[in-house]
Amino acid sequence: MASNTAEPGRLWVPRRRGAVGGLLLMLLGAWGAIVPFVGPYFDFTYGPASTWSWTAARGWFEVAPGSAAFLGGLMLLLTSSRAIAMAGAWLAVAGGVWFVIGPALAPWLTPGELGAPGDPRAGMSAFEQIGYFSGVGVAIALLGGISLGRLSALTVRDAQAAQARRQRATTTATDRRHRGLFPHSHAHAHAHAAGPAVGG
């Protein structure tokens, strides 16, 4: 009985718990997946300097992890299931980690030429590396980890909300069962309540 009592609080989480993190993960994921194609518009490039230029390397190391982070953030934003929200957070963390380590593995995975920063100056090259891969990946992994920590904690407010949900469900089920067992008494009660009004 004790495990059944605690179960709803563990499985249910308020949507607001993952809303901010989910929205930020969606924005970062969208940035990571789209910036390779629009960056050349404002001279911010890594790899091919032409806009909307698709390569296998971009698909593997930019679009894939960005999509994973976006989907994970969407799961966090929309669900009230603790399990689904945690799966979304883990998916986002995996996308962030892949942003960071993927380019280093590119020579061994051979999906095509990833390219290099478009600006040869050291400062700008570092900025493009951070803006395309390492900085985006670290931010996504950090947000995903924070979301996991928040989702793992079962707070007093969660327990109270779960208890209220159980009470509402129990009351509704009891009322329906009572109506099913005594339909005539309910009909008689309604007729008795309506009688004086009709007579007046």
Secondary structure, 3 states (H helix, E strand, C coil): CHHHHHHHHHHECCCHHHHHHHHHHHHHHHHHHHHHHHHHHHCCCECCCCCCCCCHHHHHHHHHHHHHHHHHHHHHHHCCEHHHHHHHHHHHHHHHHHHHHHHHHHHHHCCCCCCCECCCCHHHHHHHHHHHHHHHHHHHHHHHHHHHHHHHCCCHHHHHHHHHHHHHHHHHHHHHHHHHHCHHHHHHHHHHHHHHHHHC
